[in-house]
Amino acid sequence: MYGAEGCAKCANTCTALRLAGIDFDLLDVDDAGLADELRAAGVRELPLVVTDNGDRWTGLRVDRIVELRRRQERG
C-alpha cells in the first residue's frame, strides 16, 4: 500500500486491512520520493493499494478489502 503521513484514508485503510487479517506493506510516498512518479502515472488519490494479483484501487475501499479477504479465505 502506498500512503502518506497524515492521510486519514491511508490510516483507515491500514486499520481495515489489519482488522480483515490481511498482511500488507506500507510505503510512505513522500519518504520514498514517489509522489511525483505516482502523480505522473495518473494516481490522484491515496492510498494506492496494489494486491499480489495485480488488482489496484485508490482511496478507502472497504468493499475491495472485504472482497480481498473472501478471496484469501477461499485459498
N, C-alpha and C positions, 0 to 999 in steps of 0.2 A: 504494500500500500504506500502510495506517495501522499504525503501530507505536509502540513506546516504548523509550527508552534503557534498557539493562539487561535487556531481554526476550530470552531465549535463542531462543525460537521465532521472534521477529522477525529476529534476526541470522541464524539458519539459513535462514529463508525468503529473505532477501536473497541469501545465498550460493547457494542453489539456483536462484533466478531468474537470477543472473549466470552461473552455470555452464550454464544452459539457453540463454543468449543472449537472454533476454527483457529488454527495456528496461522500467524502472519508475521511478516517483517515490515517494519515501518521505516521509511526513508524520508527524512526531512528535506524537502526540495530546496529550501534556502541553504541549509548546511552543505548539501551536496552540489550546489550550484546548478541545479536542474530547472529552475523556474523558467528561464528564457527558452530553454530547449523544449519544455513541455508546452509553453505558450505557442512556440513556432509549430509544434505538432498539432495544434488545434485544441489543446486542453484548456478549458476556460473556467473550470471549477475543481476544487479539491474537496475531498480526497479523490485520488485516482486509484481505483482498486483493479489489480490485474491478477487473475487467478492462474493456477498452474495449467489449466487447459486453454488459456488464452482469452477467456472472457474478460471484458473490462467495462467499468462504469465509473461515473463520477458522482460525487455528492453522497449524502446519506441515503442508502437504498436498502431498507430493511427487507423488502421483498426479495431482493437479489441475495441477501445474506441468508434468508430462510431457504431459498432455492439451493444455494451452495451447500448448506447444512444437510438438506434432504439428499442431495447427490452423494455426499460423503457417507451418509448412513447406508445408502444402497450399495456402496462399495465401489 
